Every structure is written in structure tokens, then in C-alpha cells.
Amino acid sequence: MTISPAFLEKTIREAGSIALSHFKNLKNLKITKKSPRDLVTEADVAVEAFLKENLTREYPQFGFWGEESGQTENQSSRWIVDPIDGTHSFTKGQYFWSISVALEIEQELVFGAVYVPTVDDYYSAQKGQGAFKSGEPILVSSEDQLGDSMIATGFACLRNYLTDNNLERFCRIAQKTTGQRRFGSAAMDICMVADGQVDAFWEQELNLYDVAAGALIAQEAGATVTDFKGKKGVFPKQILVTNGKLLDQILPLM
């Protein structure tokens, strides 16, 4: 299997330009709700349509799974796409949103890219080849004390209907760390662990398209990706990404 990182970066950056054109004209942005908890905008739809057209034309052997358009027939090898991860932030004019594209072949992630158009950060990784931000290698932080760490999390889309809605977990962990962040884009949050900007991230009740690309990038940067019990793998309903050194300290609090 051969893919072209140059083609993919060009395509994803072009998708970012489409998103930015809508972001700069928010007063005219069309926003609807696809469920009581999830927004969708015309920018989400336009970005996904562009990526779907270009990726499937260049790589017709792969299926496609997009947050907005759903799954095509071939899902054994597929692109997994979140056109705008952090739509709520996007609609508020905040910078914390990203475009997430992963390639999964026979249940193995082999490529991931997360692009943050507002700051022009392009995170990418191929399995076994390391992780990069805008072409420069990145690694997780070396922080080994939870009490000195900065952590990030999310409270996805009004999960107050759940008995376990992350609030109690956040309160436990926040008291044991020196800084907490809630940016609003899981894909971007995971890449910030990969880049050493935060030391750990967790969230729950997500979907694979939220975390697939970021998870591969983080793993290639030296991160551990587990569920809340420490089982390794990409589990969107329970994902914990750490720099590795903090895993044993944070797991008892999960």
C-alpha cells in the first residue's frame, strides 16, 4: 500500500481553506442540528464533500466514513474523516477546531493528519515513521509528576443524560494536577499531547472519526493510548492519551 503524503497534505490544506472561508463569514453561516446535542454547519458539509471527492478519486480502493455523510460500502479499508472537529467552537469564532483525516486498513491505523487552519498547524503520521507538526518531528513531554502536569479533557455535547458524564472524574483529576484545559476539539487535544503542549488528555462518548487520526499521531510521538482501565488501543467511548510517564499515576483516578 502506497499513499502520497504530499498529495494528502495538499488536499487537507485545501479543505482547510474551504473551512476558513466560512469561518471568516460566520454571520452568514447556515447552522442546523442533526440531533439535540450536535450542530452541523454548511462548512462541515462542504469540507467533507471536498475530501470525499478528492480522496476517493485518488484512492478508489478505499472506502470512506465521514461524520456527515456516513459510510460507503467498502469499510475494510477506509478513510475516516471529521471535517470540522469542534464545530461549536467554530460557530463561536474560536480558534479551537480542526480537520481530522485517518486511513485505516484492516482495522489498523496507517495514516493520520490533523490540520488546525486558524494557526496553520499540520500534524501528521504514518505508522512506524514518527509524528510531525508542519514537517518537524514532535515528541510527547517528559513530565513525570502528575502534580506538575497540565491535562486536557472534554464534556462532549451535553452528556448530562449519562450517569457517568465526566464531571466527577474531572474534579478528581483537576485536584491532582497543576493546570487543566478544555479546548473543544478532541483531535486537536490529542495532537497537543503528541506535541508536548499538554501531558495527558481523556474524554468519553466520542466516535472513531473524532480520535483516529490524533491517536496514531500521538502513538508515533511516544504517547500511550488506552481506555480508562489501561487497555491499549483506540477506544472512542473511553480514550486516555498520556505521555507514558503519567499513565500509572492517572489511571487510579479514572
C-alpha positions as CSV (number, residue, x, y, z in Angstrom):
1,M,0.0,0.0,0.0
2,T,1.4,3.3,-1.1
3,I,0.0,6.7,-0.4
4,S,1.3,10.2,-1.1
5,P,1.8,12.3,2.0
6,A,2.4,15.3,-0.3
7,F,-1.0,14.8,-2.0
8,L,-2.7,14.3,1.3
9,E,-1.3,17.4,2.8
10,K,-2.2,19.5,-0.2
11,T,-5.7,18.1,-0.2
12,I,-6.2,18.6,3.5
13,R,-4.8,22.1,3.5
14,E,-7.2,23.0,0.6
15,A,-10.0,21.6,2.7
16,G,-8.8,23.9,5.5
17,S,-9.1,26.9,3.1
18,I,-12.7,26.0,2.4
19,A,-13.4,25.9,6.2
20,L,-11.6,29.2,6.7
21,S,-13.7,30.9,4.0
22,H,-16.8,30.0,6.0
23,F,-15.1,30.8,9.3
24,K,-14.4,34.4,8.1
25,N,-18.1,34.9,7.3
26,L,-19.8,33.4,10.3
27,K,-22.7,35.9,10.3
28,N,-23.9,34.2,7.1
29,L,-23.1,30.7,8.2
30,K,-26.0,28.2,8.0
31,I,-26.3,26.1,11.2
32,T,-28.7,23.3,11.9
33,K,-28.9,20.5,14.5
34,K,-28.6,16.9,13.4
35,S,-29.5,15.8,16.9
36,P,-30.5,17.7,20.1
37,R,-26.8,17.7,21.1
38,D,-24.9,18.1,17.8
39,L,-24.5,21.0,15.5
40,V,-23.8,20.8,11.8
41,T,-22.9,23.7,9.5
42,E,-22.6,24.2,5.8
43,A,-18.9,24.3,6.4
44,D,-18.9,20.8,7.8
45,V,-20.8,19.6,4.7
46,A,-18.6,21.4,2.2
47,V,-15.3,20.3,3.7
48,E,-16.4,16.7,3.9
49,A,-17.7,16.7,0.3
50,F,-14.4,18.1,-0.9
51,L,-12.4,15.5,1.0
52,K,-14.6,12.6,0.0
53,E,-14.5,13.6,-3.7
54,N,-10.7,14.0,-3.8
55,L,-9.7,11.1,-1.6
56,T,-12.0,8.6,-3.3
57,R,-10.9,9.7,-6.7
58,E,-7.2,9.4,-5.9
59,Y,-7.6,6.2,-3.9
60,P,-10.7,4.4,-5.2
61,Q,-9.6,1.2,-3.4
62,F,-10.5,2.7,-0.1
63,G,-13.9,3.3,1.4
64,F,-15.0,6.4,3.2
65,W,-16.5,7.2,6.6
66,G,-17.4,10.8,7.2
67,E,-19.2,12.3,10.2
68,E,-21.7,14.0,8.0
69,S,-22.2,11.6,5.0
70,G,-21.8,8.3,6.8
71,Q,-20.2,5.1,5.4
72,T,-19.7,3.9,1.9
73,E,-19.9,0.2,1.0
74,N,-16.2,-0.7,1.4
75,Q,-15.3,-0.3,5.1
76,S,-12.5,-2.9,5.5
77,S,-10.0,-0.3,4.2
78,R,-11.3,3.3,4.6
79,W,-10.7,7.0,5.1
80,I,-12.1,8.2,8.5
81,V,-12.9,11.9,8.4
82,D,-14.2,14.5,10.7
83,P,-14.5,17.6,8.6
84,I,-14.6,20.0,11.5
85,D,-13.9,18.6,14.9
86,G,-15.0,21.3,17.3
87,T,-18.0,22.7,15.4
88,H,-19.3,24.6,18.4
89,S,-16.0,26.4,18.7
90,F,-16.1,27.1,15.0
91,T,-19.5,28.7,15.2
92,K,-18.5,30.9,18.1
93,G,-15.5,32.2,16.2
94,Q,-12.9,30.5,18.4
95,Y,-9.7,29.0,17.0
96,F,-10.0,25.6,18.6
97,W,-11.2,23.4,15.8
98,S,-9.5,21.1,13.3
99,I,-9.9,18.8,10.3
100,S,-9.1,15.1,11.0
101,V,-8.3,12.5,8.4
102,A,-7.2,8.9,9.1
103,L,-6.6,5.9,6.9
104,E,-7.5,2.5,8.4
105,I,-6.6,-0.7,6.7
106,E,-8.0,-4.0,8.1
107,Q,-8.6,-2.3,11.5
108,E,-5.1,-0.9,11.6
109,L,-4.4,2.9,11.5
110,V,-1.7,3.6,9.0
111,F,-2.0,7.3,8.3
112,G,-3.3,10.3,10.3
113,A,-3.4,14.0,9.8
114,V,-5.0,16.7,11.9
115,Y,-5.0,20.3,10.5
116,V,-5.7,23.4,12.6
117,P,-6.3,26.0,9.9
118,T,-6.5,29.0,12.3
119,V,-2.9,28.6,13.3
120,D,-1.7,26.6,10.3
121,D,-0.5,23.6,12.3
122,Y,-0.5,20.4,10.2
123,Y,0.0,17.3,12.3
124,S,0.7,14.0,10.5
125,A,2.0,10.5,11.0
126,Q,2.4,7.2,9.1
127,K,2.6,4.0,11.1
128,G,6.2,3.3,12.1
129,Q,7.6,6.6,10.8
130,G,7.2,9.1,13.6
131,A,5.0,12.1,14.1
132,F,5.4,15.6,12.7
133,K,4.0,19.1,13.0
134,S,4.3,21.1,9.8
135,G,7.2,18.9,8.8
136,E,9.2,19.0,12.1
137,P,9.4,15.9,14.3
138,I,7.4,16.0,17.6
139,L,7.5,14.1,20.8
140,V,5.5,13.9,24.0
141,S,6.5,15.7,27.1
142,S,9.0,14.3,29.6
143,E,6.8,15.4,32.6
144,D,6.8,12.5,35.2
145,Q,4.9,14.1,38.1
146,L,1.1,14.3,37.8
147,G,1.1,17.2,40.3
148,D,3.2,19.3,37.9
149,S,1.3,18.3,34.8
150,M,-1.2,20.0,32.5
151,I,-4.1,17.9,31.4
152,A,-7.0,18.4,28.9
153,T,-10.4,16.8,28.7
154,G,-13.8,17.4,27.2
155,F,-17.5,17.2,28.1
156,A,-18.9,16.1,24.8
157,C,-22.2,17.5,23.6
158,L,-24.3,17.8,26.8
159,R,-23.8,14.3,28.2
160,N,-25.7,15.3,31.3
161,Y,-28.2,12.4,30.5
162,L,-25.4,10.0,31.4
163,T,-24.8,8.8,35.0
164,D,-21.1,8.9,34.2
165,N,-20.8,12.3,32.5
166,N,-17.1,13.0,33.3
167,L,-17.7,15.7,35.9
168,E,-16.7,13.7,38.9
169,R,-13.7,12.3,37.0
170,F,-12.6,15.8,36.1
171,C,-13.0,17.0,39.7
172,R,-10.8,14.2,41.0
173,I,-8.0,14.7,38.4
174,A,-8.1,18.5,38.5
175,Q,-7.3,18.5,42.2
176,K,-4.2,16.4,41.5
177,T,-2.8,18.5,38.6
178,T,-1.4,22.0,38.2
179,G,-3.4,23.0,35.1
180,Q,-6.5,22.0,33.2
181,R,-7.6,22.8,29.7
182,R,-10.8,22.3,27.8
183,F,-10.3,23.3,24.2
184,G,-13.3,21.6,22.4
185,S,-11.6,19.6,19.7
186,A,-10.6,16.1,20.7
187,A,-8.4,15.6,17.6
188,M,-6.5,18.8,18.4
189,D,-6.3,17.9,22.1
190,I,-4.7,14.6,21.3
191,C,-2.2,16.2,19.0
192,M,-1.2,18.6,21.7
193,V,-0.3,15.6,23.9
194,A,1.8,14.4,20.9
195,D,3.5,17.8,20.7
196,G,4.2,18.1,24.5
197,Q,1.9,21.1,24.9
198,V,-0.2,19.1,27.4
199,D,0.8,16.0,29.3
200,A,-2.4,13.9,29.1
201,F,-5.9,14.0,27.7
202,W,-9.0,12.0,28.2
203,E,-12.6,12.1,27.0
204,Q,-15.6,9.7,26.6
205,E,-18.6,9.1,24.4
206,L,-16.8,10.1,21.3
207,N,-16.7,8.5,17.8
208,L,-13.8,7.0,15.9
209,Y,-13.7,9.9,13.5
210,D,-13.0,12.2,16.4
211,V,-9.9,10.4,17.6
212,A,-8.5,8.1,14.9
213,A,-6.0,10.4,13.3
214,G,-4.9,12.0,16.5
215,A,-4.4,8.6,18.2
216,L,-1.9,7.5,15.5
217,I,-0.1,10.8,15.7
218,A,0.1,10.5,19.5
219,Q,1.3,6.9,19.4
220,E,4.0,7.8,16.8
221,A,5.1,10.7,19.1
222,G,5.6,8.3,22.0
223,A,2.2,8.5,23.8
224,T,0.2,5.7,25.3
225,V,-3.4,5.4,24.1
226,T,-5.7,3.3,26.3
227,D,-9.1,3.0,27.8
228,F,-9.8,4.1,31.3
229,K,-8.5,0.8,32.7
230,G,-5.2,0.9,30.8
231,K,-6.1,-1.4,28.0
232,K,-4.1,-0.4,24.9
233,G,-5.9,0.6,21.8
234,V,-8.2,3.3,20.3
235,F,-11.5,3.2,22.3
236,P,-13.5,6.3,21.4
237,K,-16.1,5.7,24.2
238,Q,-13.2,5.9,26.7
239,I,-9.9,7.3,25.5
240,L,-6.9,8.2,27.6
241,V,-3.8,9.6,26.0
242,T,-0.7,10.3,28.1
243,N,3.0,10.9,27.7
244,G,3.5,7.5,29.1
245,K,5.2,8.6,32.3
246,L,1.9,9.7,33.8
247,L,-0.2,6.7,32.9
248,D,0.2,4.8,36.1
249,Q,-0.5,7.9,38.2
250,I,-3.6,9.0,36.3
251,L,-5.3,5.5,35.9
252,P,-6.3,5.2,39.5
253,L,-8.2,8.5,39.2
254,M,-10.1,7.4,36.1
